[in-house]
Amino acid sequence: MFFVTRAKNTAGSGKGNERRSIYQKFREVDLLDKRKTVTALKPGEDRAILLGLGMILCSVMMYFVLGITTLRSYADSVWTQEGVCVVLNSTVTADMNCSYNCGSDCWRVSKYPCLQVYVSVNNTGRVSRLSHNEETQDTSSECFYVPRCQKDRLAMHGVVMNISERLKTNQQILCYYDPSEQQETVLLTRLYDHSVVFHSLLWPSCMFTGGALIIMMVKLTQYLSRLCEEIGKVNR
């Protein structure tokens, strides 16, 4: 009787050990799979965070470059007020000298006609000289438009005369003037206006937002993963 009971206990314990060993094997396989998953996800998360940080760094550098170029020129411009200018006179006064590149260490002199345009701002009786933009104002304080210097003088003359005819046809045009009247010259267009500044800041802002979102999503995924592991431990 003792041997029979002993045999039954041995058989039962053997089955129990077998079940435990099978459970341990499945448990080890499960833990191994989880470790493989964590090991596979860790480099991906690191690369995603590095990508987000790289995007933020690039956007900050773009902000810096735009700040010392576009934004600075926009802030320093005194032609901030938009108005209506009436063209009073548009004539070619003289020929101006310019230089063009004819090869390696080769510069030659050419000439273009100087077009002077005078306008009345907002029908106030204030007569001012019209310039194309800030760059033209810095290049020549007398001429309305400075064409790209080239060897063919007739081509430059044709461009300037075409502009003169258009200004004579359109008597009223939109222009920008200095409200403090420190600058007597008014501008036809601005190199850096509101739309240029907006489009310049749009892409670095999108890059900065994208990099921040990538980092936030990775951190959120890591937090949810740890939360799921803690819930799984509590349930066990």
Buried (B, 14 or more C-beta within 10 A) or exposed (E): EEEEEEEEEEEEEEEEEEEEEEEEEEEEEEEEEEEEEEEEBEEEBEEBBEBBBEBBEBBEEBBEEBEEEBBEBBEEBBBEBEBEBBBEEBEBEEBBEBEBEEEEEEEEEBBBBBBBBBBBBEEEEEEBBBBBBBEBBEBBEEBBBBBEBEEEBEEBBEBBEEBBEEBEEEEEBEBBBBEEEEBEBBBBBBBBBEEBBEEBBEEBBEBBEBBBEBBEEBEEEBEEBEEEEEEEEEEE
